[in-house]
Amino acid sequence: MKINLAVLFGGKSVEHEVSVISAVQAIASLNKEKYNIIPVYMTKKSEFWTGEKLMDINNFKDIPALLSECTECVFVRSEGKVQLVRQKAKKFGSNVISDIDIAFPIVHGTNVEDGALQGYLQTLDIPYVGCDVLASAVGMDKFVMKILLKDAGFPVLDCCRFSSFDIDNMDNMIAQVEKKFGYPVIVKPINLGSSVGISKASDRDGLIKSIEEAFEFADRILVEPAVVQLKEINCSVVGDSESAEASVCEEPVQASNDEILSYEQKYVGGGGKNGGGSKGMATLKRKIPAEITPEQDEFVRKTAVDAFRYLGCNGVTRIDFMLDMATDKIYINEINTIPGSLAFYLWEPKGVKYPELLERLIQLSLKRYRQNEKISYAFDTNILSMGGSFGAKGSKR
């Protein structure tokens, strides 16, 4: 009997389209002999839809037409199992679309990768692939991630953190940045990826413009010193807190003179066979392995694994590093808890094919679920048997 595997993608995120690409890629490589794959597309209005046509990237050119051939749905836990049921119930016949054994979120960005969706799946009590609620939230919040990693001795750049209400005092924000760092600096939303809202500022006017742009995409931003002679190095990690391993290192190659890889450079370039459009992160020009020394390669790979385990990650991540060519210092830039294209291209050079990688991620989710089942979530008490003795307001004494 096949295992019912729900692949969740899309969602209310600026990285919505990237999620669709990553999910369709993965669905094409999942073991169809072992898994009954149920695609679950989340619209930007947080509606859930399912249907076989969601597994073809070409159908997303006209989403309203696509959804007209799909079924709106919702997850329900009943009688000890999770089911996907019709949102709009039929008068006759069963409204259950399928039982769900495992959930596989392939999502990017706020509201889905940041622990929100993981919390929903945790509440449903269903095995799900990837980081848990806390690791997902920490990985998404670049400021919290920096604080935790810095406290543990990991190399990260210092930063200034601002909230949307600080924009009423722009002069004070500018003064803090100029006093602490000077120029140039990088301005970025705290909880976004895919280079959305990120820009470099080389003077005061540029900083004001960058701050205003970043606040268009998030209510909290951070500013950090720019590494002038920058080489980006990325490394993927697979495993859990108990055991993890690093992939080969890559060096993204910029398609222009821009010092920050843009959204377009990461995802829009290239195209798939069969008219398949973008291949997501797989289209980005890169050097694999990265052109770094053996010592630098060892440092990046070891640091990536150590940070992964320290933050309690699970599944596959991609950890991005910055190499300062002027000082030879290497810093952790960010952790992508669900990387674009699930970073499969970093594992193929190690002989790990995409279907094998996906299977390993599913097995890691089942391992965590079995471990969590051993934890007691009940405590014997007779507090409710005391009835009305607490009164309507209860007691906290």
DOGUGU-777921 format. One record per residue (C-alpha): residue number from 1; residue in three letters; chain; x, y, z. Coordinates in steps of 0.5 Angstrom, whole numbers. Each point is the difference from the previous one (the first is absolute). Layout:
! DOGUGU-777921
- nr; rest; kette; x; y; z
- NUM; ala; A; X; Y; Z
...
***
This chain:
! DOGUGU-777921
- nr; rest; kette; x; y; z
- 1; met; A; 0; 0; 0
- 2; lys; A; 3; 7; -2
- 3; ile; A; 1; 5; 5
- 4; asn; A; -4; 7; -1
- 5; leu; A; 5; 5; 0
- 6; ala; A; -3; 7; 0
- 7; val; A; 4; 6; -4
- 8; leu; A; -1; 7; 3
- 9; phe; A; 2; 6; -4
- 10; gly; A; -2; 7; -2
- 11; gly; A; -2; 4; 6
- 12; lys; A; -1; 7; 2
- 13; ser; A; 7; 2; -2
- 14; val; A; 4; 4; -4
- 15; glu; A; 4; -6; -2
- 16; his; A; -7; -3; -2
- 17; glu; A; 3; -2; -7
- 18; val; A; 6; -3; 2
- 19; ser; A; -3; -4; 4
- 20; val; A; -5; -3; -6
- 21; ile; A; 7; -1; -4
- 22; ser; A; 3; -4; 6
- 23; ala; A; -6; -4; 1
- 24; val; A; -1; -2; -7
- 25; gln; A; 7; -2; 0
- 26; ala; A; 0; -4; 6
- 27; ile; A; -7; -4; -2
- 28; ala; A; 3; -2; -7
- 29; ser; A; 6; -3; 4
- 30; leu; A; -4; -4; 6
- 31; asn; A; -1; -7; -1
- 32; lys; A; -6; -1; -3
- 33; glu; A; 0; -8; 2
- 34; lys; A; 0; 1; 7
- 35; tyr; A; -4; 7; 1
- 36; asn; A; -7; 2; -2
- 37; ile; A; 2; 7; -1
- 38; ile; A; -5; 5; 2
- 39; pro; A; 1; 8; -2
- 40; val; A; -2; 5; 4
- 41; tyr; A; 0; 7; -3
- 42; met; A; -1; 6; 5
- 43; thr; A; -2; 6; -3
- 44; lys; A; 3; 7; 2
- 45; lys; A; -7; 1; 3
- 46; ser; A; 2; -7; 5
- 47; glu; A; -5; -4; -4
- 48; phe; A; 1; -7; -1
- 49; trp; A; -1; -4; -7
- 50; thr; A; 2; -7; -2
- 51; gly; A; 0; -3; -7
- 52; glu; A; 4; -4; -5
- 53; lys; A; 1; 6; -4
- 54; leu; A; 4; 4; 5
- 55; met; A; 6; -5; -1
- 56; asp; A; 1; 3; -7
- 57; ile; A; 4; 7; 0
- 58; asn; A; -3; 2; -6
- 59; asn; A; -7; 0; 3
- 60; phe; A; 2; 6; 4
- 61; lys; A; 0; 5; -5
- 62; asp; A; -7; 1; 1
- 63; ile; A; -2; -1; 7
- 64; pro; A; -7; 1; 0
- 65; ala; A; -1; -5; -6
- 66; leu; A; 4; -5; 4
- 67; leu; A; -4; 1; 6
- 68; ser; A; -7; -1; -3
- 69; glu; A; 3; -7; -2
- 70; cys; A; 2; -1; 7
- 71; thr; A; -4; -2; 7
- 72; glu; A; 1; 5; 6
- 73; cys; A; 1; -4; 6
- 74; val; A; 2; 0; 8
- 75; phe; A; 4; -4; 4
- 76; val; A; -4; -4; 6
- 77; arg; A; 2; -4; 5
- 78; ser; A; -5; -5; 2
- 79; glu; A; 0; -7; 3
- 80; gly; A; 8; 0; 1
- 81; lys; A; 1; 2; -7
- 82; val; A; 1; 6; -4
- 83; gln; A; -4; 0; -6
- 84; leu; A; -1; 5; -6
- 85; val; A; -7; 2; -1
- 86; arg; A; -4; 4; -5
- 87; gln; A; -1; 8; 3
- 88; lys; A; -7; 0; -3
- 89; ala; A; -3; -7; 2
- 90; lys; A; -4; -4; -5
- 91; lys; A; -7; -1; 1
- 92; phe; A; 1; -8; -1
- 93; gly; A; 6; -4; 0
- 94; ser; A; 6; 0; 4
- 95; asn; A; 4; 7; 1
- 96; val; A; 6; -3; 1
- 97; ile; A; 5; 1; -5
- 98; ser; A; 6; -4; 3
- 99; asp; A; 3; -2; 6
- 100; ile; A; 7; 3; 2
- 101; asp; A; 6; -4; 3
- 102; ile; A; 5; 5; -1
- 103; ala; A; 0; 8; -2
- 104; phe; A; 6; 2; -4
- 105; pro; A; 0; 8; 0
- 106; ile; A; 4; 3; -6
- 107; val; A; -1; 7; 2
- 108; his; A; 4; 7; 0
- 109; gly; A; 0; 6; 4
- 110; thr; A; -5; 3; 5
- 111; asn; A; -6; -3; 3
- 112; val; A; 2; -7; -3
- 113; glu; A; 7; -1; 1
- 114; asp; A; 1; 4; 7
- 115; gly; A; -4; -5; 4
- 116; ala; A; -7; 2; -1
- 117; leu; A; -1; -6; -4
- 118; gln; A; 4; -5; 4
- 119; gly; A; -4; 2; 6
- 120; tyr; A; -6; -2; -4
- 121; leu; A; 2; -7; -2
- 122; gln; A; 3; -1; 7
- 123; thr; A; -7; 2; 3
- 124; leu; A; -3; -5; -5
- 125; asp; A; 5; -5; 3
- 126; ile; A; 2; -3; -7
- 127; pro; A; 8; -1; -2
- 128; tyr; A; 2; 5; -4
- 129; val; A; 7; 1; -4
- 130; gly; A; 5; 6; 2
- 131; cys; A; 1; 4; 6
- 132; asp; A; -4; 1; 6
- 133; val; A; -4; 6; 2
- 134; leu; A; 6; 3; 4
- 135; ala; A; 5; -2; -5
- 136; ser; A; -4; 3; -5
- 137; ala; A; -1; 7; 3
- 138; val; A; 7; 1; 2
- 139; gly; A; 2; -2; -7
- 140; met; A; -5; 5; -3
- 141; asp; A; 2; 6; 5
- 142; lys; A; 7; 2; -2
- 143; phe; A; 1; 4; 6
- 144; val; A; -2; -5; 5
- 145; met; A; 4; -5; -4
- 146; lys; A; 6; 5; 1
- 147; ile; A; -1; 1; 7
- 148; leu; A; 0; -8; 2
- 149; leu; A; 6; -1; -5
- 150; lys; A; 4; 5; 3
- 151; asp; A; -1; -2; 7
- 152; ala; A; 2; -7; -2
- 153; gly; A; 7; 3; -3
- 154; phe; A; -2; -1; -7
- 155; pro; A; 3; 5; -5
- 156; val; A; -6; 5; -2
- 157; leu; A; 0; 8; -2
- 158; asp; A; -2; 5; 5
- 159; cys; A; -7; 4; -1
- 160; cys; A; -5; 5; 1
- 161; arg; A; -7; -2; 1
- 162; phe; A; -6; 5; -1
- 163; ser; A; -7; -1; 0
- 164; ser; A; -6; 3; -4
- 165; phe; A; -1; 5; 5
- 166; asp; A; 7; 3; 0
- 167; ile; A; -1; 3; -7
- 168; asp; A; -3; 6; 3
- 169; asn; A; 7; 2; 3
- 170; met; A; 4; -2; -7
- 171; asp; A; 5; 5; 3
- 172; asn; A; 2; -4; 6
- 173; met; A; 0; -7; -4
- 174; ile; A; 5; 3; -5
- 175; ala; A; 4; 3; 6
- 176; gln; A; 0; -7; 3
- 177; val; A; 3; -3; -6
- 178; glu; A; 5; 5; -2
- 179; lys; A; 3; 0; 7
- 180; lys; A; 0; -8; 0
- 181; phe; A; 2; -2; -7
- 182; gly; A; 1; 6; -5
- 183; tyr; A; -1; -2; -7
- 184; pro; A; -1; -4; -4
- 185; val; A; -6; -4; 4
- 186; ile; A; -5; -5; -2
- 187; val; A; -7; 1; 2
- 188; lys; A; -5; -6; 0
- 189; pro; A; -6; -2; 2
- 190; ile; A; 0; -5; 7
- 191; asn; A; -4; -5; -3
- 192; leu; A; 0; -1; -7
- 193; gly; A; 5; -4; -5
- 194; ser; A; 1; 0; -8
- 195; ser; A; 3; 7; 1
- 196; val; A; -6; 3; 0
- 197; gly; A; 0; 7; 3
- 198; ile; A; 8; 0; 1
- 199; ser; A; 4; 5; -3
- 200; lys; A; 7; 4; 1
- 201; ala; A; 1; 7; 3
- 202; ser; A; 6; 4; -1
- 203; asp; A; -2; 6; 2
- 204; arg; A; -5; 4; 5
- 205; asp; A; -5; 1; -6
- 206; gly; A; 1; -8; -2
- 207; leu; A; -2; -2; 7
- 208; ile; A; -6; 4; 0
- 209; lys; A; -2; -3; -6
- 210; ser; A; 2; -7; 2
- 211; ile; A; -4; 0; 7
- 212; glu; A; -6; 3; -4
- 213; glu; A; 0; -6; -5
- 214; ala; A; 1; -5; 6
- 215; phe; A; -6; 2; 4
- 216; glu; A; -4; -1; -6
- 217; phe; A; 1; -8; 1
- 218; ala; A; 1; 0; 8
- 219; asp; A; -2; 3; 6
- 220; arg; A; 7; -1; 3
- 221; ile; A; 7; 1; -4
- 222; leu; A; 7; -1; 2
- 223; val; A; 6; 4; -3
- 224; glu; A; 7; -3; 0
- 225; pro; A; 7; 2; -3
- 226; ala; A; 1; -2; -7
- 227; val; A; 6; -5; -1
- 228; val; A; 3; 4; -6
- 229; gln; A; 4; -5; -3
- 230; leu; A; -5; -6; 1
- 231; lys; A; 0; -7; -3
- 232; glu; A; -7; -3; 2
- 233; ile; A; 1; -8; 2
- 234; asn; A; -6; -4; 1
- 235; cys; A; 0; -7; 3
- 236; ser; A; -6; -5; 1
- 237; val; A; -1; -4; 7
- 238; val; A; -5; -6; 0
- 239; gly; A; -1; -4; 7
- 240; asp; A; -3; 2; 7
- 241; ser; A; 3; 2; 6
- 242; glu; A; 3; -7; 2
- 243; ser; A; 4; -1; -7
- 244; ala; A; 1; 5; -6
- 245; glu; A; 4; 0; -6
- 246; ala; A; 2; 6; -5
- 247; ser; A; 0; 0; -7
- 248; val; A; 5; 3; -5
- 249; cys; A; 1; 7; 0
- 250; glu; A; -2; 5; -5
- 251; glu; A; 1; 7; -3
- 252; pro; A; -5; 4; -3
- 253; val; A; 2; 3; -6
- 254; gln; A; -3; 7; -1
- 255; ala; A; -3; 1; -7
- 256; ser; A; 2; 8; 0
- 257; asn; A; 4; 5; 4
- 258; asp; A; -5; 0; 6
- 259; glu; A; 3; -2; 6
- 260; ile; A; -7; -3; 3
- 261; leu; A; -3; -6; -4
- 262; ser; A; -7; 2; -2
- 263; tyr; A; -6; -4; 0
- 264; glu; A; 0; 0; -8
- 265; gln; A; 7; -2; 0
- 266; lys; A; -2; -6; 5
- 267; tyr; A; -6; -2; -3
- 268; val; A; -2; 3; -7
- 269; gly; A; 6; -2; -4
- 270; gly; A; 0; -7; -4
- 271; gly; A; -6; -4; -1
- 272; gly; A; -2; -7; 0
- 273; lys; A; -1; -5; -5
- 274; asn; A; -7; -2; -3
- 275; gly; A; -1; 8; 1
- 276; gly; A; 0; -1; 7
- 277; gly; A; 2; 7; 2
- 278; ser; A; 5; 2; 6
- 279; lys; A; 4; -6; 3
- 280; gly; A; 0; 5; 6
- 281; met; A; 7; 0; 4
- 282; ala; A; 2; -6; -5
- 283; thr; A; 1; 6; -5
- 284; leu; A; 5; 4; 4
- 285; lys; A; 7; 0; -3
- 286; arg; A; 4; -2; 5
- 287; lys; A; 7; -3; 1
- 288; ile; A; 0; -7; 3
- 289; pro; A; 4; -2; 4
- 290; ala; A; 2; 8; 2
- 291; glu; A; 6; 3; -2
- 292; ile; A; 3; 0; 8
- 293; thr; A; 6; -3; 3
- 294; pro; A; -1; -7; 3
- 295; glu; A; 1; 3; 7
- 296; gln; A; -6; 5; -1
- 297; asp; A; -4; -6; -3
- 298; glu; A; 1; -4; 6
- 299; phe; A; -2; 6; 4
- 300; val; A; -6; 2; -3
- 301; arg; A; -3; -7; 0
- 302; lys; A; 2; -2; 7
- 303; thr; A; -3; 7; 2
- 304; ala; A; -7; -1; -4
- 305; val; A; -1; -7; 3
- 306; asp; A; 2; 3; 7
- 307; ala; A; -5; 6; -1
- 308; phe; A; -5; -5; -2
- 309; arg; A; 0; -5; 6
- 310; tyr; A; 0; 6; 5
- 311; leu; A; -6; 3; -3
- 312; gly; A; -4; -6; 0
- 313; cys; A; -1; -1; -7
- 314; asn; A; -3; -6; -4
- 315; gly; A; 0; -2; -7
- 316; val; A; 4; 4; -5
- 317; thr; A; 2; 7; 0
- 318; arg; A; 5; 5; -3
- 319; ile; A; 4; 4; 4
- 320; asp; A; 3; 6; -4
- 321; phe; A; 7; 3; 2
- 322; met; A; 4; 6; -2
- 323; leu; A; 7; 0; -1
- 324; asp; A; 4; 7; 1
- 325; met; A; 6; -1; -5
- 326; ala; A; 3; 6; 3
- 327; thr; A; 1; -3; 7
- 328; asp; A; -2; -8; -2
- 329; lys; A; -5; 0; 6
- 330; ile; A; -6; -4; -2
- 331; tyr; A; -7; 2; 3
- 332; ile; A; -7; -4; 1
- 333; asn; A; -5; 5; -4
- 334; glu; A; -6; -4; 0
- 335; ile; A; -3; -7; 1
- 336; asn; A; -6; -2; -5
- 337; thr; A; -4; -6; 4
- 338; ile; A; -3; -1; -7
- 339; pro; A; 4; 2; -5
- 340; gly; A; -2; 1; -7
- 341; ser; A; 0; -7; -4
- 342; leu; A; 2; -3; 6
- 343; ala; A; 7; 1; -2
- 344; phe; A; 0; -7; -3
- 345; tyr; A; 6; 3; -5
- 346; leu; A; 4; 0; 6
- 347; trp; A; -1; -7; 1
- 348; glu; A; 1; -3; -7
- 349; pro; A; 8; 1; 0
- 350; lys; A; 0; -4; 6
- 351; gly; A; -4; -6; -4
- 352; val; A; -6; 2; 4
- 353; lys; A; -6; 0; -5
- 354; tyr; A; -6; 4; 1
- 355; pro; A; -5; -6; 1
- 356; glu; A; 5; -2; 5
- 357; leu; A; 1; 6; 4
- 358; leu; A; -8; 1; 0
- 359; glu; A; -1; -7; 3
- 360; arg; A; 5; 2; 5
- 361; leu; A; -4; 6; 2
- 362; ile; A; -6; -4; 1
- 363; gln; A; 4; -5; 4
- 364; leu; A; 2; 5; 5
- 365; ser; A; -7; 3; 1
- 366; leu; A; -2; -7; 2
- 367; lys; A; 6; -1; 5
- 368; arg; A; -2; 7; 3
- 369; tyr; A; -7; -2; 1
- 370; arg; A; 1; -7; 3
- 371; gln; A; 5; 4; 5
- 372; asn; A; -5; 5; 2
- 373; glu; A; -5; -6; 1
- 374; lys; A; 4; -2; 6
- 375; ile; A; -1; 7; 3
- 376; ser; A; -5; 0; 5
- 377; tyr; A; -5; 6; -1
- 378; ala; A; -5; -3; 6
- 379; phe; A; 0; 2; 7
- 380; asp; A; -4; -4; 5
- 381; thr; A; -5; 5; 4
- 382; asn; A; -7; 0; 3
- 383; ile; A; 0; 8; -1
- 384; leu; A; -6; -1; -5
- 385; ser; A; -4; -4; 5
- 386; met; A; 0; 5; 5
- 387; gly; A; -6; 3; -4
- 388; gly; A; -3; 7; 2
- 389; ser; A; 5; 1; 6
- 390; phe; A; 4; 5; -5
- 391; gly; A; -5; 4; -1
- 392; ala; A; -1; 3; -7
- 393; lys; A; 6; 4; 0
- 394; gly; A; 4; -6; 2
- 395; ser; A; 7; 1; 4
- 396; lys; A; 7; 1; -1
- 397; arg; A; 2; 0; 7
***
